Amino acid sequence: MAKERVKKIKKSSVKTLTGVIAKKKKLKTSRKVSSQASRRPIRAAAPLMITEVVRSYPRQSQFSRLKAYYSMGLMTLALGLLFCIYEEFNFYYQASLNQKIEHKIVSSSSMVLHEEFQKVQELDLGGRIQFWSAFLEKNAENREELIHLVKGRKIEDSAPLVPAKYNCTTYVETVASLARSGNSDEFLNNILMIRYRDAKPGFAQRNHFAEADWIPNNIRAKILTDITGRVAASAGMSARLEAKQINRAGWLNAQIHDRVLDRHLASLTNESWSRPVDVQIPYIELSKIKKVLAQIPNGTILNLVHKNDLNHPVLITHQGFVIREGNKVFLRHATLSGTIHTMELTHYLRGLLSHQKAQKNWPLIGVNLNQISDSASTNNLRSEAM
């Protein structure tokens, strides 16, 4: 009997001890799971956070798991909808903001030179050319005002629409465009029409050569009229002709070789650049200029014509405006240094002739004369070109 009691006591003690150990293991396991869950980094996205919570309780019922995943799906859908609403709102907000900015820019640019345009509206074309050519000559502030007109306008060309520093051609183009315009918007249209073939801005379409591009393209667009023969005839004489073959491709290659132009500009040219162009330019001989001075209209474009020479790519080397003030006739032009000068035409030509005596290899032989047409007669053409 005593032995049986001892056995029962031992069994009871073992069960109790086993139970205690099992409870400790269970508690330890529970603490370990809880500790691991607490150490996991919090996820940024809500669906992943829900997934972690579900995985932390493996003894949940199947229904509880489904409920948790359902909640996760709803939260994901809600976040997606909120993101779509934000993107849509941001798109329309930015579009509205850009529209307001563009409207402000257009409104402010339309007021640039408003007073000047009002001041010259009663003048004839020659008077407007005289005013605007002097306006650009007077000071740099006036030229800065013009630059503001084209801010933000990008074109595929190496030259800006309105330069900070003029050469003879950009000066003539700018003054002619201002003279043909009644406001700043018309100015932008006119400078595109005068500088580029068919008013399409780009390096390949720019009127680079006075003889082959600038004069014939603007005559075709009815912006220019060659009055050389008419002025000569009014003085009882005939204009002469000088011919040359213009090689655009050769000129471009030389400019790239001398690093005047970037090589990539060659890729912007088209097939017409590879074909030489035969040109003929009418001119009045320098020795007979005094006879025709009284017949040259105010605001006429004067082009200096040289004798054809194989070592030089062009015939025309310089442009400027004939300006009449009282009985005197002046040439107003932009020099190689970028400054704008006005001096008596006869004195200017006399200086060229004296300089020419020292350099007989490429003689200056005469002047070609072009008259700008008023924009009032070319409104239909402008709307077609644009």
Buried (B, 14 or more C-beta within 10 A) or exposed (E): EEEEEEEEEEEEEEEEEEEEEEEEEEEEEEEEEEEEEEEEEEEEEBBEBBBEEBEBEEEBEEEEBEEBBEBBEEBBEEEEEEEEEEEEEEEEEEEEEEEEEEEEEEEEBEEBBEEBBEEBEEEBBBBBBBBBBBBBBEEEEBBEBBBBBBEEEEBEBEEEBBBEEBBBBBBBBBBBBBBBBEBBEBBBBBBBBBBBBEBBBBBBBBBBBBBBBBBBBBBEBEBBEBBBBEBBBBBEBEBBEBEBEBBBBEBBBEBBEEEEBEEEBBEBBEEEBEEEBEBEBBBBBBEBBEBBBEBBBBBBBBBBBBBBEEEEBBBBBBBBBBBBEEEEBBBBBBBEEEEBBBEEBBEBBEEEEEEBEEEEEBEBBBBBBBBBBEBEEBEEBBEEBE
